[in-house]
Amino acid sequence: MGNTAGGSMQDFAKFGKASMEAELGANAPNTVATDVLSAFGDSASAIGNAMAAETKANEEKLRIARDSAGDKISQAFVEMGPQLKALGQESYTQAQNEVEALREEMFAAINAKDQKAIADINIRLNEMKTRHAGDADNLDTLVETWEADENGHRPVSTAAMTKEDIAVMENFVGNDSKRVVYSEDNPPRMMYEWDVPVIDKKTGEPVLDGEGNPVTEPKRYSLQELQDKVILKQTVNGAKVVDYGQELKEAFKANPDNAPDASTIKDKVSQMIPRDSKNIRDWLHGNPAEQPGLNVHKYLVDMIEDNFNTFTKLGVDISQFGTNPNKMEFNFGGKTYIIGDGDGDVDSDDLPRELKDDLIKNVMDVKDLEISHGIISEIYAKHLQYDMIGESNKDYRPISETSILGSNINVSAHARAKRMEALTNLQSLKDPKSPIYTEISAMTPKGIAEHLGFESINSQIFNDKTGKLESISKYIKSVDDYLN
């Protein structure tokens, strides 16, 4: 077996908005906190919201279970580190047997003065040494991925690992029946094997024998297969996204007029997120760029309830629904769903929870790499765009974990309310019925800008509906022309 696991560890050690919303939906899920309080509630029914909340809660339980299991596995590696890092007696015996067999071949080749055979045996001896040394190195690598550094950080991303792969690692560190065996390949591969209960597929319960004891079956994994189940945190690429976000903020502060649009930011971010069905899981389930309060699963649950266009991004051709006065069958991904409630055009409320959950699961499980990569790129890009312009992203952390008065929502809502008030005033400048119209009638454009709280006529404001940063001169100059 090659030392691929060791290689992967070495690699680890070396280490506007409108366009996004058009793809993910009209109102992106990482809008400011007011969206949490109003927009989602306006578009989804009470039943839909309740079911969405249940979906979030169920996924949160799974996440907590994975994290808890990861902590236990990591602790087991710490406690059993020296033992786990050392190849056992079985490996020593295997190496002895292989050496003895080669020795006998060598004696025969020497006696026969067969120089070609002698050279071949020497090559196989070196290969054997390399293979067994590789087993030891790969075992070290596997253990080290679970060991925390001095700051308590582990290279492994348990959040990104599947429940099944977590269970494999739990058995590796905790199954009393674990044993080392060697495959019948040539050359033989070192494998770890243990017994697990056989589960009845219909009942989900363990199968029992005639005496009431659980029936077991062996499971066998090579070190490479075990290492392949481990997902490392995307620390290096995450840091690149963080650095790019800081670069955007500094550039925007220096010259807001040259701020990159949403498409540009997304393209840049998409290059930092791997197009790899394994490593992208840390972006979907973890948070390698350390965006405060980001939870991709909850983000998608909100988005799918909020805007029907989201389904297009998730691979559903919504144009086929059209005006649908009656219920219809909809086939997707090999399953049949009932769509519509007989009230006309189909919208998000008319699609069953099962379909929504399946679509989100497809993204989180990377069923289609391009869909998952596109969505996660947009999510992170949108976060960076909001940070750039000073807007707050949605924070999915529990209130107890947020920093300002126990919650970031009040601050986010206040900031957005102030911006919306300023935008409304700008849009109402030409309306004689608007109170702001009489206030600015005798002012210069510069005076109007300052009256509305802006530093100059060249200041910018973010428009949620257009998804773009707009110069306030767009509104004030037209008013100046109108008044004159």
Beta strands, then each sheet from edge to edge (+ up, - down):
strand 1: 179-182
strand 2: 190-197
strand 3: 216-222
strand 4: 323-324
strand 5: 328-332
strand 6: 335-339
strand 7: 344-345
strand 8: 460-463
strand 9: 468-471
sheet 1: 1+ 2- 3+
sheet 2: 4+ 7-
sheet 3: 5+ 6-
sheet 4: 8+ 9-
end
